[in-house]
Amino acid sequence: MRRLFTCLALWMAILGGPLRAEPWPAPADPFVTDLAEVLPAPEEEALRSKLQALKAETGVEMTVLTIATRGDYAPSASIEAFATGLFNAWGIGDAARNDGILVLVAARDREMRVELGAAYDQGYDVLAQDIVSRFFLPDIGEGNLARGIVSGSDEVMARIARRHAATLPAEALPPERGRLPGWLPVAIFAAGAGLLAFRRRLGGRLGDLSQALRRCPSCGRFGLRRTREVVSGAAAQAEAVQTETAQTETAQTETAQTETAQTEAVQTERREVTHTTCRHCGFREDREVRIARAAGPGKRDGGGFGGGRSSGGGATGRW
């Protein structure tokens, strides 16, 4: 009987363990977080030095993250949704410029993402896809993840981060020989300029409109619709004040310090809730993202990032 109770106790201890995964991985530093352990130490340090130099010379925050699988964290419909949520949770990039860059590699999932800050226009999305296809994936697909990550990241720094920091438009990709007419790059450039103005006018809503071109993860049909709702720091502060007032009569001394800390945190916090729905099957995904993260004096959340955000731009690769 004692052995039976011991077995039951062990079983309940296992079941009583943490069932919910952490929503996002934690950054080791603002430049390289190799959780999948695919970067040898020399390559990792060399890459970190390049990213540090990039930030010092241009102000652009770019970080490289490797994970084993997205399944270790909060569920997400796709690597695109995971990368955007992670980008905004960490707050990559300067909050005023929104020019941060995330390179995410999920080794066991065999997929990767270059996620761009909200300031990059769609011309840079096209350029990012070219870099993913021609510089990341060939080496990664052959099993050399370190070489692919380093060479691809070098291209991102040179052709996206530094070019955008110099206020230059995305470079026009050369046409394939014998297939594309000579006037097409001019047309692409003109269209990119128009899209840039359109995107600046619409902000994050452009990413919302693009959802119609994605397949529903439930039924596989096109026609997703995304709406967003911003909960400002002022609204959250009002809720906190009401709660604090109700508690004052019973715990004046204990809540005095708590109120001060909560007020400082709430004043800098803005949350954005996105609602993605399918008009065919009723699929719905609600995701809350903290746009600007609260931090104590002299310290920022997200491993030292600047509070930037992404509206979902970038490029994806699979191998």
C-alpha positions as CSV (number, residue, x, y, z in Angstrom):
1,M,0.0,0.0,0.0
2,R,2.8,2.4,0.8
3,R,4.4,1.7,-2.6
4,L,1.1,2.5,-4.2
5,F,0.8,5.8,-2.5
6,T,4.4,6.6,-3.4
7,C,3.7,5.9,-7.1
8,L,0.6,8.1,-7.0
9,A,2.5,10.9,-5.3
10,L,5.2,10.8,-8.0
11,W,2.6,10.7,-10.8
12,M,0.7,13.7,-9.3
13,A,4.0,15.6,-9.0
14,I,4.7,15.0,-12.7
15,L,1.2,16.1,-13.6
16,G,1.4,19.0,-11.3
17,G,4.5,20.4,-13.0
18,P,4.4,23.4,-15.3
19,L,2.1,22.7,-18.3
20,R,2.4,26.0,-20.0
21,A,5.4,26.8,-22.0
22,E,7.1,30.2,-21.7
23,P,5.5,32.6,-24.3
24,W,8.9,33.7,-25.7
25,P,12.5,32.7,-25.3
26,A,14.7,35.0,-23.2
27,P,17.5,36.9,-25.0
28,A,21.0,36.1,-23.8
29,D,22.1,39.6,-25.0
30,P,20.9,42.1,-27.6
31,F,22.9,40.6,-30.4
32,V,23.2,36.7,-30.5
33,T,21.1,34.2,-28.6
34,D,22.0,30.7,-29.8
35,L,19.5,28.5,-27.9
36,A,19.7,25.7,-30.5
37,E,23.5,25.6,-30.1
38,V,24.3,25.6,-33.8
39,L,26.9,28.4,-33.7
40,P,30.5,27.4,-32.7
41,A,32.0,29.9,-30.3
42,P,34.3,31.6,-32.8
43,E,31.5,32.2,-35.3
44,E,29.2,33.4,-32.6
45,E,31.7,35.9,-31.3
46,A,32.5,37.2,-34.7
47,L,28.9,37.6,-35.5
48,R,28.2,39.4,-32.2
49,S,31.1,41.8,-33.0
50,K,29.6,42.7,-36.4
51,L,26.2,43.3,-34.9
52,Q,27.7,45.5,-32.1
53,A,29.6,47.5,-34.8
54,L,26.4,47.8,-36.8
55,K,24.5,49.3,-33.8
56,A,27.4,51.6,-32.9
57,E,27.8,52.9,-36.5
58,T,24.2,53.1,-37.6
59,G,22.0,52.8,-34.5
60,V,20.2,49.8,-36.0
61,E,19.5,47.0,-33.5
62,M,19.8,43.6,-35.2
63,T,19.6,40.4,-33.3
64,V,20.1,36.7,-34.3
65,L,18.1,34.0,-32.4
66,T,18.3,30.3,-32.9
67,I,15.8,27.9,-31.2
68,A,15.2,24.2,-31.5
69,T,11.5,24.4,-32.2
70,R,8.6,26.9,-31.8
71,G,6.8,24.1,-29.9
72,D,8.9,24.9,-26.8
73,Y,7.0,28.2,-26.5
74,A,3.5,29.5,-26.7
75,P,1.5,28.1,-29.6
76,S,1.5,30.2,-32.8
77,A,-0.2,29.6,-36.2
78,S,3.0,30.2,-38.2
79,I,6.6,31.2,-37.9
80,E,5.6,34.6,-39.3
81,A,3.2,35.1,-36.3
82,F,5.8,33.8,-33.9
83,A,8.5,36.1,-35.2
84,T,6.3,39.2,-35.1
85,G,5.1,38.5,-31.6
86,L,8.6,37.8,-30.4
87,F,9.9,41.0,-32.1
88,N,7.4,43.1,-30.4
89,A,7.7,41.4,-27.0
90,W,11.4,42.0,-27.0
91,G,11.0,45.5,-28.5
92,I,13.8,45.2,-31.0
93,G,15.0,48.4,-32.5
94,D,14.7,52.1,-31.7
95,A,11.2,53.0,-30.6
96,A,11.1,56.2,-32.6
97,R,12.6,54.7,-35.8
98,N,11.3,51.1,-35.7
99,D,14.2,49.9,-37.8
100,G,15.1,46.8,-35.8
101,I,15.8,43.4,-37.5
102,L,15.4,39.9,-36.1
103,V,16.9,36.8,-37.7
104,L,15.1,33.8,-36.3
105,V,16.2,30.1,-37.1
106,A,14.1,27.2,-35.8
107,A,16.5,24.3,-36.4
108,R,14.2,21.3,-35.8
109,D,11.2,23.0,-37.5
110,R,13.5,23.5,-40.6
111,E,12.2,27.1,-41.0
112,M,13.5,30.6,-40.6
113,R,12.4,34.2,-40.7
114,V,14.0,37.6,-41.2
115,E,11.6,39.9,-39.4
116,L,11.8,43.7,-40.2
117,G,10.8,46.6,-38.2
118,A,7.7,48.7,-39.1
119,A,9.8,51.4,-40.9
120,Y,11.0,49.1,-43.7
121,D,8.8,49.3,-46.8
122,Q,7.9,46.3,-49.0
123,G,10.8,46.8,-51.2
124,Y,12.9,45.6,-48.3
125,D,10.6,42.6,-47.9
126,V,11.5,41.6,-51.4
127,L,15.2,42.1,-50.8
128,A,14.9,40.1,-47.6
129,Q,13.4,37.2,-49.5
130,D,16.2,37.3,-52.0
131,I,18.7,37.1,-49.2
132,V,16.9,34.2,-47.5
133,S,16.7,32.3,-50.7
134,R,20.3,32.9,-52.0
135,F,22.4,33.3,-48.8
136,F,20.7,31.6,-45.9
137,L,19.0,28.5,-47.3
138,P,21.7,27.0,-49.5
139,D,24.2,26.3,-46.7
140,I,21.5,25.7,-44.1
141,G,19.8,23.2,-46.4
142,E,23.1,21.3,-46.6
143,G,23.3,21.1,-42.9
144,N,25.8,23.9,-42.3
145,L,23.6,26.1,-40.2
146,A,26.5,28.2,-38.9
147,R,27.8,29.2,-42.3
148,G,24.3,29.9,-43.6
149,I,23.4,32.1,-40.6
150,V,26.7,34.1,-40.7
151,S,26.7,34.6,-44.5
152,G,23.0,35.5,-44.6
153,S,23.3,37.9,-41.6
154,D,26.2,39.6,-43.3
155,E,24.0,40.3,-46.3
156,V,21.1,41.6,-44.1
157,M,23.5,44.0,-42.4
158,A,25.0,45.3,-45.7
159,R,22.0,45.4,-48.0
160,I,19.1,46.1,-45.5
161,A,20.3,47.6,-42.2
162,R,23.1,49.9,-43.5
163,R,21.2,50.8,-46.7
164,H,18.1,51.8,-44.8
165,A,20.1,53.7,-42.2
166,A,21.6,55.7,-45.0
167,T,17.9,56.6,-46.1
168,L,18.4,54.7,-49.4
169,P,15.5,52.7,-51.0
170,A,15.8,49.0,-51.3
171,E,18.1,48.0,-54.2
172,A,16.4,46.7,-57.3
173,L,17.1,43.0,-57.9
174,P,18.7,42.1,-61.2
175,P,16.3,40.5,-63.7
176,E,16.8,36.8,-64.6
177,R,18.6,36.6,-68.0
178,G,16.2,36.4,-70.9
179,R,13.0,36.5,-68.8
180,L,12.3,40.0,-67.5
181,P,11.9,43.1,-69.6
182,G,14.3,46.0,-69.0
183,W,11.6,48.4,-67.9
184,L,10.5,46.1,-65.0
185,P,13.0,47.4,-62.4
186,V,11.8,51.0,-63.0
187,A,8.2,49.9,-62.6
188,I,9.1,48.0,-59.4
189,F,10.9,51.0,-58.0
190,A,7.9,53.3,-58.8
191,A,5.5,50.8,-57.3
192,G,7.7,50.5,-54.2
193,A,7.7,54.3,-53.8
194,G,3.9,54.3,-54.0
195,L,3.7,51.4,-51.5
196,L,6.0,53.2,-49.1
197,A,3.7,56.3,-49.1
198,F,0.7,54.0,-48.8
199,R,2.2,52.1,-46.0
200,R,3.2,55.2,-44.1
201,R,-0.3,56.4,-44.4
202,L,-1.9,53.1,-43.2
203,G,0.8,52.1,-40.7
204,G,0.1,48.6,-39.4
205,R,-3.1,48.3,-41.3
206,L,-1.2,47.3,-44.5
207,G,-0.1,44.1,-42.7
208,D,-3.7,43.6,-41.8
209,L,-4.8,43.8,-45.4
210,S,-2.1,41.3,-46.5
211,Q,-3.8,38.6,-44.3
212,A,-6.3,38.1,-47.1
213,L,-3.4,36.5,-49.1
214,R,-2.6,33.9,-46.4
215,R,-4.2,30.5,-46.0
216,C,-6.2,29.8,-43.0
217,P,-4.3,27.3,-40.7
218,S,-7.6,25.6,-40.0
219,C,-9.4,25.1,-43.3
220,G,-6.5,26.0,-45.7
221,R,-8.6,28.6,-47.7
222,F,-7.7,32.1,-48.5
223,G,-9.5,35.0,-46.9
224,L,-8.1,35.7,-43.4
225,R,-9.0,39.0,-41.9
226,R,-7.0,40.8,-39.2
227,T,-8.1,43.7,-37.0
228,R,-6.2,45.3,-34.2
229,E,-7.1,47.1,-31.0
230,V,-4.7,49.3,-29.0
231,V,-5.0,49.5,-25.3
232,S,-3.2,52.6,-24.2
233,G,-1.2,53.1,-21.0
234,A,-3.7,55.7,-19.9
235,A,-6.6,53.2,-20.0
236,A,-4.5,50.6,-18.1
237,Q,-3.5,53.3,-15.6
238,A,-7.2,54.1,-15.0
239,E,-8.0,50.5,-14.2
240,A,-5.0,50.3,-11.9
241,V,-6.1,53.4,-10.0
242,Q,-9.6,52.0,-9.4
243,T,-8.1,48.8,-8.0
244,E,-5.7,50.7,-5.8
245,T,-8.5,52.9,-4.4
246,A,-10.5,49.8,-3.4
247,Q,-7.6,48.3,-1.6
248,T,-6.4,51.4,0.2
249,E,-8.8,51.1,3.2
250,T,-7.5,47.6,4.1
251,A,-3.8,47.9,3.2
252,Q,-2.7,51.5,3.1
253,T,0.9,50.9,4.2
254,E,1.5,47.9,1.9
255,T,-0.1,49.4,-1.2
256,A,1.8,52.7,-1.0
257,Q,5.0,51.3,-2.5
258,T,3.1,49.0,-4.9
259,E,1.0,51.9,-6.3
260,T,4.1,53.9,-7.1
261,A,5.8,51.0,-8.9
262,Q,2.6,50.1,-10.8
263,T,2.0,53.7,-11.9
264,E,5.5,54.1,-13.2
265,A,5.2,50.8,-15.2
266,V,1.7,51.5,-16.5
267,Q,2.5,55.0,-17.8
268,T,4.9,53.6,-20.4
269,E,3.0,50.5,-21.4
270,R,0.9,50.2,-24.6
271,R,-0.7,46.9,-25.6
272,E,-1.9,46.0,-29.0
273,V,-4.4,43.1,-29.5
274,T,-4.7,41.6,-33.0
275,H,-7.7,39.5,-33.9
276,T,-7.3,37.1,-36.9
277,T,-10.4,35.4,-38.2
278,C,-11.4,33.3,-41.2
279,R,-14.7,34.1,-43.0
280,H,-15.0,30.5,-44.2
281,C,-14.6,28.2,-41.1
282,G,-14.8,30.5,-38.1
283,F,-11.1,30.2,-37.2
284,R,-10.1,32.9,-34.7
285,E,-6.7,33.8,-33.1
286,D,-6.4,36.6,-30.6
287,R,-2.9,37.8,-29.8
288,E,-1.8,40.5,-27.4
289,V,1.5,42.3,-28.0
290,R,3.1,44.8,-25.7
291,I,4.2,47.6,-28.1
292,A,6.3,49.6,-25.6
293,R,7.5,47.8,-22.6
294,A,7.8,49.3,-19.1
295,A,11.2,49.4,-17.5
296,G,12.7,50.5,-14.3
297,P,15.2,53.4,-14.0
298,G,18.2,52.8,-16.1
299,K,17.0,49.5,-17.4
300,R,15.0,48.2,-20.3
301,D,13.0,45.0,-20.7
302,G,13.7,42.7,-23.5
303,G,17.4,42.2,-22.8
304,G,18.5,45.8,-23.6
305,F,16.4,46.5,-26.7
306,G,15.0,49.9,-27.5
307,G,11.3,49.3,-27.7
308,G,10.8,49.0,-31.4
309,R,8.0,47.1,-33.2
310,S,7.2,45.2,-36.4
311,S,4.0,45.2,-38.4
312,G,4.8,41.7,-39.9
313,G,7.2,42.6,-42.7
314,G,10.1,40.4,-43.7
315,A,10.8,37.1,-45.4
316,T,10.5,33.4,-44.6
317,G,12.5,30.3,-45.7
318,R,12.1,26.6,-45.2
319,W,14.4,23.7,-46.0
